[in-house]
Amino acid sequence: MPRHDHPFERGDAGHTPLLAMWFQARTAIADLLTPVLAALKTLWLLFFTPRNFFHAFCFHTRALDRLLSPVDPLWRALSREARRPLDPAHFLLFGILAAALAGFDFDNSNQLLGLLQRTGAVDSALDTLARQSLTLEEVITAGRTFFAHPAVAAVRSFFNLAVVAAVVELLINLFVLMLFAYLFYLLAGRRLSATHSYGFWLYMAGLQFFTTAVSFLFFSFFSLSQLGLPEIAPNIFFWLLETGLRLYWRYLLPAFLLPRLFANLTTGRVLLAALVARTILAGLGWFLTIGLVALATLVGALAM
């Protein structure tokens, strides 16, 4: 952890033990709160001044730490370091962790691991491969036996599944968004740089995960029983809200912001490029999960 230079700290040697302990405690508190304050500042800038934020982020017309937010006074009191917002990848991580802490089950989202689990694609593929070769069958059986062993299960129990799910979700999103941002860059006619495209869409994905965390937490405590509505009603409202927010972060806000940041982009081109890029990735995701399994099953059936 980097050591922060606090405005009233003059070194521990000339202080009484209690004062020295207080300075050390304040340093630890600053180290703990700085990432949180950076995340809150990023949220404020993206929610309330997104055009100014992305203009400074893309064109360096103004230092990012000079952009103001309500958390700056507290941050200034804790540390003299530059009050910079989170970079795109860290903001995406913040959004995913917020969703994980809210109790959101990533397997229910439209992500690769959730699709694999719901369709049973992995088990189907393994069964198909096992039928093709006796050697493969022995290897797959040995692997399943290993993971089913009580000792391995005991080791796996030490892992926090929410954290593991969040890390996996981050890795998947970083890779998928890299492909999407590059496709968007090409489909938009290369009218913005690939780096700007990637950073912009990482921020949009982080916002989507954060609002998912807020809405999921809200509906976790929200009950419509007093209104005489069925128990499934909160799930329906959550789905409707999520759909609206997904459309906003993925299409509406980008279509508003990007033409105002890059004069050679139009609203129609942004919407078309985003829609086509997501359609291509959706088709690719279908092929890598359901399509390949269906193809392997068909080949196995014809070979028998």
Secondary structure, 3 states (H helix, E strand, C coil): CCCCCCCCCCCCCCCCHHHHHHHHHHHHHHHHHHHHHHHHHHHHHHHHCHHHHHHHHHHCCCCHHHCCCCCHHHHHHHCCCCCCCCCHHHHHHHHHHHHHHCCCCHHHCCCHHHHHHHHCHHHHHHHHHHHHCHHHHHHHHHHHHHHHCHHHHHHHCCCCHHHHHHHHHHHHHHHHHHHHHHHHHHHCCCCCCHHHHHHHHHHHHHHHHHHHHHHHHHHHHCCCHHHCCCCCHHHHHHHHHHHHHHHHHHHHHHHHHHHHHCCCCCHHHHHHHHHHHHHHHHHHHHHHHHHHHHHHHHHHHHHC
